[in-house]
Amino acid sequence: MSRVCGLFLFGIGIGLFLALIFPKSLFMVIMAVLCLLAGYNLFCSCS
């Protein structure tokens, strides 16, 4: 289940990152980075 949540968060992070070609605010940049990091950690931590 954590892999599915990780893939979901990673996809959201990629979408936010693509929307940030011209960043509107620092909050959007922080949210994109957090989603990418959380998604990567959840998807790749298969122990």
N, C-alpha and C positions, 0 to 999 in steps of 0.2 A: 504494500500500500504506500510506503514511503517513496518508492520509485515513481509511482503515478503522480503523487503530489509534487515530487521533485521535477518531473517532466513538465507538469502544469506550470509551476513557478518559473522554470527556465524558459518556457515558451512565452510567458507574460513578460519576463525580463527582456527577451529578444525583441518582442513587439515594442516595448517601451524604448529600448535602445534605438530601434529603427525610427521611432517617432521623434527621437532627439537629434535629428540631423541639425536642426536649429533649436537648441535647448531653450525652453521658455522660462524655466526656473530651476533653482538648485534642488528643490524638493523632488522634481521629476528625475533628475540625475541620480539622486540618492536612492529613490525607489527602484530605479532600473538596476542599479548596482546591487542593492539588497536582494531583489528577486533573482538575479543571476547567481549570486553567491549561495543563497538558500537553496535554490533549485539544483545547482551543481552538487552541493553537499548532500542533499537528500537523495539524489539520483545515483551518485557514485559511492555512497557509503553502504554498500551491500555486504554486510558481515554475517 
